[in-house]
Amino acid sequence: MNANLRTETEQVIFQSGAGGYREYRIPGILPLKDGALLLACEARAENRGDWGDIDIAVWRREKDGALAQVLCAGQSHLPPDGSMRTYNNPVLVPDGQTVHLIYHRNYEQAFIRSSGDGGRTWGEAREITAAYREFPFAWNVCATGPGHGAAMRDGRLVAAIWLANGEMDGGGLTRRHWPSVAGCVYSADHGQTWRAGALAGGMVNGNETTVAQLPDGRLLFCYRNMNGARCRMLGLSANGETLDALWPCEALPDPMCFGSLAAGEKGVLFANCASQTARVNATVRYSVDAGAHWDTLWQVDAVAGYIDIAYANRRIYALYERYFPEKRLVEEIVLKISEEIAL
C-alpha cells in the first residue's frame, strides 16, 4: 500500500511560552472509547535539556476539539529558581475503561497514576521502581517509552522502557543517558503490579522504544539506537517476557529520535523523522508482515521531532513536535488527524 493521505484536522496543542513554560516536549497520545483523546507531554520551565524544572502535563481533547488540562505532575517553580525537579517521560497505557500514566522523577523513580473516568480525574501516584530493579543491568537512569504503552488482547499491559548507566554531569546533578539498554515492563493485574520484561541485546545504546501488538498476537518493538546503520531496530516477542527475534530495519532510517508504533486491524503503523541525519520529514509507514516490509502512507509534516501516533475510528492521530534547530526550540506540539482509511 503506497498512499499519501490528506490531513483532515490540524490543531496546535502546546505552544512554547504558554503557561510560563519555555517549551513543551515528548508527546504521547491515547484515543478513548468516547472519541476523546488524552494528550501528554513534558512541560519544561527552562533551557536545560532533559534535566531541570520539568512537569508532566496531561490534557483531554473532546471530539469537538475543546481542550482542558486534567493533570499536572511536578514541582516546577515558575520562573525557575535554579534548582532541579525533573518529571519525565510520560507514557499513557490503555486498560479497558481505565487509563494509566507512567512517569519518572529525576530519572531514578518510576510512578503510576490511574484514571477510571477518561482522564478527568486521577488517583494518587504509586511508586513502581521495584520493577526496574529486577533487570540484570546496573542503572542510574530509568525512563519509560515515551509515547504510549499497549494493552494486549488477553489483558496484559506492556510499556517499553530504557535504562542507562551514565557518567555524572552538571556537578553531579545530572547523568548521561548512555551506555543504555532497552526493554519493557509488564503487568498481568491491570497495573497493580509490574515486572521486568525482556531486554534487547545486540544493539549499541538501545533507548527510547515503542511497542504495539500485531494482528497475530505477538508484540512488535521498535528501538531507537546508536548503531552505525542509522536505522531502527525491530524485535518480536510473544508476551514481553522474552525477545524472540531482533534485527535492523534499513527501511526505517532514523536520526536518533523517538518514533512510534500503533496497531491497525490488519497491520502496524510506524511514524518517525524519515531521515538519517536530521529531525525532519515526519512520516507514517505501514506494514502487514510484522515489520519485514514498509510502505509510506502519510507525509505528516516537513518540520518534525518526537512523534506519537494512534489509530482509531479509521483515522491516524499524530501528535508531534515542530522542532526548529536554528532556534534549538520546539515551538509547538501539533495534533494532526488523517482522512479516513481502513488499516
C-alpha positions in Angstrom: 0.0 0.0 0.0 1.5 3.3 -1.1 -0.6 6.3 -0.4 -0.4 9.9 0.5 -3.2 10.6 3.0 -4.7 14.0 3.4 -4.7 15.8 6.7 -8.3 16.2 7.9 -7.6 18.2 11.1 -4.7 20.2 12.4 -4.6 21.8 15.8 -1.8 23.3 17.9 -2.0 21.7 21.4 1.1 23.1 23.2 2.8 26.4 22.3 6.2 27.5 23.5 5.9 30.0 26.3 2.3 29.1 27.2 1.6 28.8 30.9 5.1 30.2 31.7 6.9 27.1 30.3 9.7 27.7 27.9 9.0 24.6 25.9 6.7 21.6 25.7 8.2 18.3 24.6 8.0 14.4 24.5 4.3 14.0 23.3 2.1 11.0 24.0 -1.4 10.3 22.7 -4.2 7.9 23.6 -7.7 7.7 21.9 -10.6 7.0 24.3 -13.7 5.0 23.6 -15.9 8.1 23.7 -14.0 9.7 20.9 -11.9 12.0 23.1 -8.1 12.0 23.2 -5.7 12.1 26.1 -2.6 14.1 25.3 0.5 14.1 27.5 3.9 15.8 27.3 6.7 17.3 29.4 6.3 21.0 30.3 9.8 22.4 30.5 10.4 25.5 32.5 13.9 26.3 31.4 16.5 25.7 28.7 18.5 22.8 30.3 17.7 20.0 28.0 16.3 16.8 29.6 17.2 17.9 33.1 15.8 20.9 35.1 12.4 22.0 36.2 10.1 19.8 34.2 6.5 18.9 34.9 4.2 16.3 33.3 1.1 17.8 31.7 -2.0 15.8 30.6 -4.8 17.3 28.6 -8.1 15.9 27.4 -9.3 16.8 23.9 -13.0 16.4 23.2 -14.4 15.3 19.8 -15.2 19.0 19.0 -11.6 20.0 19.6 -12.1 21.6 23.0 -9.1 21.2 25.3 -8.8 21.0 29.1 -5.8 20.2 31.3 -6.7 17.3 33.5 -3.4 16.7 35.3 -0.1 18.4 36.2 2.5 16.2 37.9 5.6 18.0 39.1 7.1 20.6 41.3 8.5 23.3 39.0 8.9 26.8 40.1 7.9 29.5 37.5 10.1 31.3 36.9 12.8 28.7 37.6 14.9 29.3 40.7 18.0 27.3 39.6 17.1 24.1 41.4 16.0 21.0 39.6 12.8 19.0 39.8 12.7 16.7 36.7 9.5 14.8 36.0 10.0 13.0 32.7 8.8 10.6 30.0 5.1 10.3 30.4 3.5 7.1 28.9 -0.2 6.6 28.6 -1.3 2.9 28.9 -4.9 1.8 28.0 -6.6 -0.7 30.2 -10.3 -1.2 29.2 -12.3 1.6 31.0 -9.1 2.6 32.9 -6.1 4.7 31.7 -2.7 4.6 33.4 0.0 7.2 33.3 3.6 6.1 34.0 6.2 8.7 34.5 9.5 9.3 36.3 11.2 11.7 38.7 14.8 12.6 38.2 15.2 9.5 36.0 15.5 7.4 39.2 12.0 6.7 40.4 9.0 5.4 38.4 5.4 6.2 39.3 2.0 5.3 38.0 -1.4 7.1 38.3 -4.7 5.8 37.1 -8.0 7.2 35.9 -11.3 5.5 35.6 -13.2 8.3 34.0 -11.4 9.1 30.8 -8.7 11.1 32.4 -10.9 13.7 34.0 -9.7 12.7 37.5 -6.6 10.8 38.6 -5.7 8.7 41.6 -2.7 9.2 43.8 0.8 8.3 42.5 2.2 4.8 43.3 5.9 4.0 43.0 6.8 1.1 40.8 10.6 1.5 40.6 11.0 -2.0 42.0 10.1 -3.5 38.6 13.1 -1.7 37.1 15.4 -3.0 39.8 14.6 -6.5 38.6 16.6 -6.0 35.3 20.1 -7.5 35.2 21.6 -4.2 34.4 23.2 -1.7 36.8 21.5 1.6 36.0 21.4 5.1 37.4 18.9 6.4 34.8 15.5 4.9 34.1 12.7 6.0 31.8 9.6 4.7 30.0 8.8 4.9 26.3 8.0 7.7 25.8 4.7 7.9 23.9 2.1 5.2 24.9 2.0 1.6 26.0 0.0 -1.4 24.8 -2.9 -3.4 26.2 -2.7 -7.0 24.8 -5.9 -8.8 23.9 -5.5 -11.1 26.9 -5.4 -8.0 29.2 -1.7 -7.9 29.8 -0.3 -4.3 29.8 3.1 -3.6 28.3 5.2 -0.4 28.5 8.6 0.0 26.8 11.5 1.2 28.9 15.1 2.0 28.8 17.9 2.1 31.3 21.3 3.8 31.4 24.4 3.8 33.5 25.7 7.2 32.7 28.6 9.4 33.9 27.8 12.3 36.1 27.4 15.7 34.6 26.5 19.1 35.9 28.4 18.9 39.1 26.9 15.5 40.0 23.3 16.6 39.5 22.6 15.0 36.1 23.7 11.8 34.4 24.3 10.9 30.8 21.8 8.7 29.0 24.3 6.2 27.8 25.5 3.4 27.8 22.0 2.2 27.7 19.7 -0.8 27.1 16.1 -1.0 26.1 13.3 -3.4 27.1 9.8 -3.4 28.7 7.9 -3.8 31.9 4.5 -5.6 32.0 1.5 -6.0 34.3 -0.8 -9.0 34.4 -3.2 -7.5 37.0 -4.4 -4.3 35.4 -1.5 -2.1 36.5 -1.4 -3.1 40.2 2.0 -4.8 40.0 4.7 -4.6 37.3 7.5 -6.9 36.4 10.7 -6.6 34.4 10.3 -8.0 30.8 12.8 -8.7 28.0 15.9 -6.6 27.5 17.2 -6.3 23.9 20.9 -7.0 23.3 22.7 -6.8 20.1 22.5 -3.1 19.6 24.5 0.0 20.5 22.8 2.0 23.3 19.2 1.0 22.7 17.0 3.5 24.4 13.7 5.2 23.5 11.4 2.4 22.4 7.8 1.8 21.2 5.6 -1.3 21.2 2.4 -2.5 19.5 0.5 -5.8 19.3 0.4 -7.3 15.8 -2.8 -8.9 14.4 -1.3 -12.4 15.1 -1.0 -11.5 18.8 2.8 -11.0 19.0 4.4 -7.8 20.2 6.5 -5.7 17.9 9.1 -3.5 19.4 10.9 -0.7 17.6 14.1 0.6 19.2 16.0 3.9 18.8 19.7 3.1 19.0 23.2 4.3 18.1 24.2 1.6 15.6 26.2 2.8 12.6 23.4 1.9 10.2 21.4 4.8 11.4 18.1 2.9 11.2 15.6 1.5 13.7 16.0 -2.0 15.3 12.9 -4.2 15.4 12.1 -7.0 17.8 9.4 -9.6 18.2 8.0 -11.1 21.5 5.1 -13.4 22.4 4.3 -11.6 25.6 7.0 -9.2 26.5 8.9 -11.6 28.8 11.4 -12.8 26.3 12.6 -11.5 22.9 12.3 -14.0 20.1 13.9 -12.0 17.3 15.9 -8.8 16.8 17.0 -7.2 13.5 18.0 -3.9 12.0 15.4 -2.4 9.6 17.1 -0.4 6.9 13.6 0.6 5.5 13.2 2.7 8.6 16.0 5.3 8.6 16.3 7.3 11.8 18.3 10.3 13.1 18.2 9.0 16.7 14.8 10.5 17.6 11.7 9.0 19.2 9.3 7.2 16.8 6.0 5.5 17.5 4.2 2.2 16.6 0.4 1.9 16.5 -1.7 -1.2 15.9 -4.1 -1.4 13.0 -6.6 -4.1 12.3 -4.6 -5.8 9.6 -1.1 -4.4 10.2 1.0 -2.0 12.2 1.9 1.7 11.6 5.2 3.4 12.4 6.0 7.1 12.5 9.3 8.9 12.9 11.6 11.5 11.3 12.3 9.8 8.0 15.9 10.8 7.8 19.3 9.5 8.9 20.7 12.9 9.7 18.0 15.4 10.8 14.7 15.7 12.7 12.7 16.4 9.6 10.0 14.7 7.4 7.5 13.3 9.9 6.3 10.2 8.1 3.9 7.4 8.8 4.6 4.0 7.3 2.6 0.8 7.3 3.5 -2.9 7.4 1.3 -6.0 7.0 4.1 -8.6 7.5 5.3 -7.9 11.1 7.7 -5.3 10.1 9.5 -7.1 7.2 8.4 -4.5 4.6 7.1 -1.0 5.0 5.0 1.3 2.7 4.8 5.1 3.0 1.3 6.1 4.0 1.3 9.7 5.2 3.7 12.6 4.9 2.7 14.4 8.1 5.0 17.4 8.1 8.3 18.6 6.8 9.1 20.0 10.2 9.4 17.3 12.8 10.7 16.0 16.1 9.4 13.4 18.5 6.1 11.9 17.3 3.5 9.6 18.8 0.7 8.1 16.8 -2.6 6.2 17.3 -5.1 4.5 15.0 -8.8 4.7 16.0 -12.1 5.4 14.3 -10.5 4.6 10.9 -8.1 7.5 11.3 -4.5 8.1 12.2 -3.8 10.5 15.0 -0.3 12.1 15.1 0.9 14.2 18.0 4.4 15.6 17.2 6.9 18.3 17.9 7.7 21.1 15.4 11.4 21.5 16.1 13.5 24.3 14.7 17.2 23.5 15.0 18.3 27.1 14.3 16.3 28.1 17.4 17.1 25.0 19.4 13.4 25.1 20.3 10.3 23.0 19.9 7.9 25.9 19.1 4.7 23.7 19.0 3.3 20.3 19.7 0.7 19.7 16.9 -2.1 17.2 16.5 -2.9 16.1 13.0 -5.7 13.7 12.1 -5.7 11.9 8.8 -8.6 11.3 6.5 -10.5 8.1 6.9 -8.6 4.9 5.9 -9.1 1.2 6.7 -6.0 -0.3 8.1 
